[in-house]
Amino acid sequence: MRVAVMIAERTDNLPLILAAILHDVVEDASDKFSMEYIYKEFGNEV
């Protein structure tokens, strides 16, 4: 959750914070989640 924490400390932009959380999820659990899955489930905004 490193990226998400850094982003949350700097902004209150919720879609950006959620994108950072999902980035960390893909980075930490790439065997379970892919960027394609994230795009499909959460769309382009996140």
N, CA, C and O atoms as a GROMACS GRO file, in nm:
protein
  184
    1MET      N    1   0.081  -0.120   0.000
    1MET     CA    2   0.000   0.000   0.000
    1MET      C    3   0.086   0.126   0.000
    1MET      O    4   0.038   0.234   0.035
    2ARG      N    5   0.208   0.112  -0.038
    2ARG     CA    6   0.301   0.224  -0.038
    2ARG      C    7   0.254   0.340  -0.125
    2ARG      O    8   0.251   0.455  -0.080
    3VAL      N    9   0.217   0.311  -0.249
    3VAL     CA   10   0.176   0.417  -0.340
    3VAL      C   11   0.048   0.482  -0.291
    3VAL      O   12   0.036   0.605  -0.293
    4ALA      N   13  -0.047   0.404  -0.247
    4ALA     CA   14  -0.175   0.457  -0.201
    4ALA      C   15  -0.158   0.552  -0.083
    4ALA      O   16  -0.223   0.656  -0.078
    5VAL      N   17  -0.073   0.518   0.009
    5VAL     CA   18  -0.049   0.604   0.125
    5VAL      C   19   0.014   0.736   0.081
    5VAL      O   20  -0.025   0.842   0.128
    6MET      N   21   0.111   0.729  -0.008
    6MET     CA   22   0.176   0.852  -0.056
    6MET      C   23   0.075   0.943  -0.125
    6MET      O   24   0.076   1.065  -0.104
    7ILE      N   25  -0.011   0.887  -0.208
    7ILE     CA   26  -0.111   0.966  -0.279
    7ILE      C   27  -0.212   1.025  -0.181
    7ILE      O   28  -0.246   1.143  -0.191
    8ALA      N   29  -0.260   0.944  -0.088
    8ALA     CA   30  -0.360   0.990   0.009
    8ALA      C   31  -0.307   1.103   0.096
    8ALA      O   32  -0.384   1.189   0.139
    9GLU      N   33  -0.178   1.104   0.123
    9GLU     CA   34  -0.119   1.212   0.203
    9GLU      C   35  -0.113   1.343   0.126
    9GLU      O   36  -0.099   1.450   0.186
   10ARG      N   37  -0.123   1.336  -0.006
   10ARG     CA   38  -0.104   1.455  -0.089
   10ARG      C   39  -0.232   1.510  -0.152
   10ARG      O   40  -0.234   1.624  -0.198
   11THR      N   41  -0.339   1.431  -0.153
   11THR     CA   42  -0.460   1.476  -0.221
   11THR      C   43  -0.584   1.415  -0.156
   11THR      O   44  -0.576   1.314  -0.085
   12ASP      N   45  -0.698   1.477  -0.182
   12ASP     CA   46  -0.825   1.420  -0.139
   12ASP      C   47  -0.907   1.374  -0.260
   12ASP      O   48  -1.028   1.352  -0.249
   13ASN      N   49  -0.841   1.358  -0.375
   13ASN     CA   50  -0.904   1.313  -0.498
   13ASN      C   51  -0.932   1.163  -0.487
   13ASN      O   52  -0.841   1.082  -0.504
   14LEU      N   53  -1.056   1.128  -0.459
   14LEU     CA   54  -1.091   0.988  -0.432
   14LEU      C   55  -1.061   0.894  -0.549
   14LEU      O   56  -1.003   0.788  -0.525
   15PRO      N   57  -1.097   0.927  -0.673
   15PRO     CA   58  -1.062   0.835  -0.782
   15PRO      C   59  -0.911   0.811  -0.793
   15PRO      O   60  -0.867   0.700  -0.824
   16LEU      N   61  -0.832   0.913  -0.767
   16LEU     CA   62  -0.686   0.898  -0.772
   16LEU      C   63  -0.637   0.807  -0.659
   16LEU      O   64  -0.548   0.724  -0.680
   17ILE      N   65  -0.693   0.824  -0.541
   17ILE     CA   66  -0.655   0.739  -0.428
   17ILE      C   67  -0.694   0.594  -0.455
   17ILE      O   68  -0.617   0.502  -0.428
   18LEU      N   69  -0.814   0.574  -0.508
   18LEU     CA   70  -0.857   0.437  -0.541
   18LEU      C   71  -0.769   0.375  -0.649
   18LEU      O   72  -0.736   0.257  -0.642
   19ALA      N   73  -0.731   0.454  -0.747
   19ALA     CA   74  -0.640   0.404  -0.850
   19ALA      C   75  -0.507   0.363  -0.788
   19ALA      O   76  -0.449   0.262  -0.828
   20ALA      N   77  -0.460   0.440  -0.692
   20ALA     CA   78  -0.334   0.406  -0.625
   20ALA      C   79  -0.347   0.277  -0.545
   20ALA      O   80  -0.256   0.195  -0.543
   21ILE      N   81  -0.461   0.259  -0.479
   21ILE     CA   82  -0.485   0.134  -0.405
   21ILE      C   83  -0.485   0.016  -0.500
   21ILE      O   84  -0.424  -0.087  -0.474
   22LEU      N   85  -0.556   0.031  -0.612
   22LEU     CA   86  -0.561  -0.078  -0.709
   22LEU      C   87  -0.425  -0.104  -0.772
   22LEU      O   88  -0.391  -0.219  -0.802
   23HIS      N   89  -0.347   0.000  -0.791
   23HIS     CA   90  -0.209  -0.017  -0.839
   23HIS      C   91  -0.131  -0.105  -0.743
   23HIS      O   92  -0.061  -0.197  -0.784
   24ASP      N   93  -0.144  -0.075  -0.615
   24ASP     CA   94  -0.074  -0.154  -0.514
   24ASP      C   95  -0.123  -0.299  -0.512
   24ASP      O   96  -0.044  -0.391  -0.493
   25VAL      N   97  -0.253  -0.318  -0.530
   25VAL     CA   98  -0.308  -0.454  -0.532
   25VAL      C   99  -0.248  -0.533  -0.646
   25VAL      O  100  -0.204  -0.647  -0.628
   26VAL      N  101  -0.244  -0.474  -0.766
   26VAL     CA  102  -0.186  -0.543  -0.881
   26VAL      C  103  -0.038  -0.570  -0.857
   26VAL      O  104   0.012  -0.678  -0.891
   27GLU      N  105   0.030  -0.474  -0.800
   27GLU     CA  106   0.174  -0.490  -0.775
   27GLU      C  107   0.200  -0.600  -0.672
   27GLU      O  108   0.293  -0.680  -0.687
   28ASP      N  109   0.119  -0.604  -0.568
   28ASP     CA  110   0.141  -0.699  -0.458
   28ASP      C  111   0.079  -0.837  -0.482
   28ASP      O  112   0.121  -0.935  -0.422
   29ALA      N  113  -0.021  -0.844  -0.568
   29ALA     CA  114  -0.091  -0.971  -0.590
   29ALA      C  115  -0.111  -0.997  -0.739
   29ALA      O  116  -0.220  -1.034  -0.783
   30SER      N  117  -0.006  -0.978  -0.816
   30SER     CA  118  -0.016  -0.993  -0.961
   30SER      C  119  -0.053  -1.135  -1.003
   30SER      O  120  -0.099  -1.157  -1.115
   31ASP      N  121  -0.034  -1.230  -0.914
   31ASP     CA  122  -0.075  -1.367  -0.945
   31ASP      C  123  -0.227  -1.384  -0.938
   31ASP      O  124  -0.280  -1.483  -0.989
   32LYS      N  125  -0.297  -1.288  -0.876
   32LYS     CA  126  -0.442  -1.297  -0.862
   32LYS      C  127  -0.516  -1.190  -0.942
   32LYS      O  128  -0.628  -1.213  -0.987
   33PHE      N  129  -0.454  -1.072  -0.960
   33PHE     CA  130  -0.520  -0.961  -1.026
   33PHE      C  131  -0.430  -0.903  -1.134
   33PHE      O  132  -0.309  -0.888  -1.115
   34SER      N  133  -0.490  -0.872  -1.248
   34SER     CA  134  -0.415  -0.812  -1.358
   34SER      C  135  -0.470  -0.672  -1.385
   34SER      O  136  -0.578  -0.636  -1.339
   35MET      N  137  -0.394  -0.594  -1.460
   35MET     CA  138  -0.442  -0.461  -1.498
   35MET      C  139  -0.568  -0.474  -1.583
   35MET      O  140  -0.658  -0.391  -1.573
   36GLU      N  141  -0.576  -0.576  -1.666
   36GLU     CA  142  -0.694  -0.597  -1.749
   36GLU      C  143  -0.818  -0.619  -1.661
   36GLU      O  144  -0.926  -0.567  -1.690
   37TYR      N  145  -0.801  -0.696  -1.555
   37TYR     CA  146  -0.911  -0.719  -1.462
   37TYR      C  147  -0.954  -0.588  -1.396
   37TYR      O  148  -1.074  -0.560  -1.384
   38ILE      N  149  -0.858  -0.508  -1.354
   38ILE     CA  150  -0.889  -0.380  -1.289
   38ILE      C  151  -0.966  -0.290  -1.384
   38ILE      O  152  -1.066  -0.230  -1.345
   39TYR      N  153  -0.920  -0.278  -1.508
   39TYR     CA  154  -0.990  -0.194  -1.607
   39TYR      C  155  -1.132  -0.244  -1.629
   39TYR      O  156  -1.226  -0.164  -1.637
   40LYS      N  157  -1.148  -0.375  -1.638
   40LYS     CA  158  -1.281  -0.432  -1.661
   40LYS      C  159  -1.375  -0.404  -1.545
   40LYS      O  160  -1.490  -0.367  -1.566
   41GLU      N  161  -1.327  -0.419  -1.424
   41GLU     CA  162  -1.411  -0.404  -1.305
   41GLU      C  163  -1.434  -0.258  -1.264
   41GLU      O  164  -1.541  -0.225  -1.212
   42PHE      N  165  -1.336  -0.172  -1.286
   42PHE     CA  166  -1.343  -0.036  -1.232
   42PHE      C  167  -1.347   0.073  -1.337
   42PHE      O  168  -1.370   0.190  -1.303
   43GLY      N  169  -1.327   0.040  -1.462
   43GLY     CA  170  -1.340   0.137  -1.570
   43GLY      C  171  -1.220   0.229  -1.584
   43GLY      O  172  -1.118   0.214  -1.517
   44ASN      N  173  -1.236   0.325  -1.674
   44ASN     CA  174  -1.126   0.414  -1.710
   44ASN      C  175  -1.096   0.522  -1.607
   44ASN      O  176  -0.982   0.565  -1.594
   45GLU      N  177  -1.197   0.565  -1.533
   45GLU     CA  178  -1.173   0.675  -1.438
   45GLU      C  179  -1.071   0.635  -1.332
   45GLU      O  180  -0.984   0.714  -1.295
   46VAL      N  181  -1.082   0.513  -1.285
   46VAL     CA  182  -0.989   0.465  -1.184
   46VAL      C  183  -0.873   0.396  -1.252
   46VAL      O  184  -0.782   0.347  -1.185
   0.00000   0.00000   0.00000
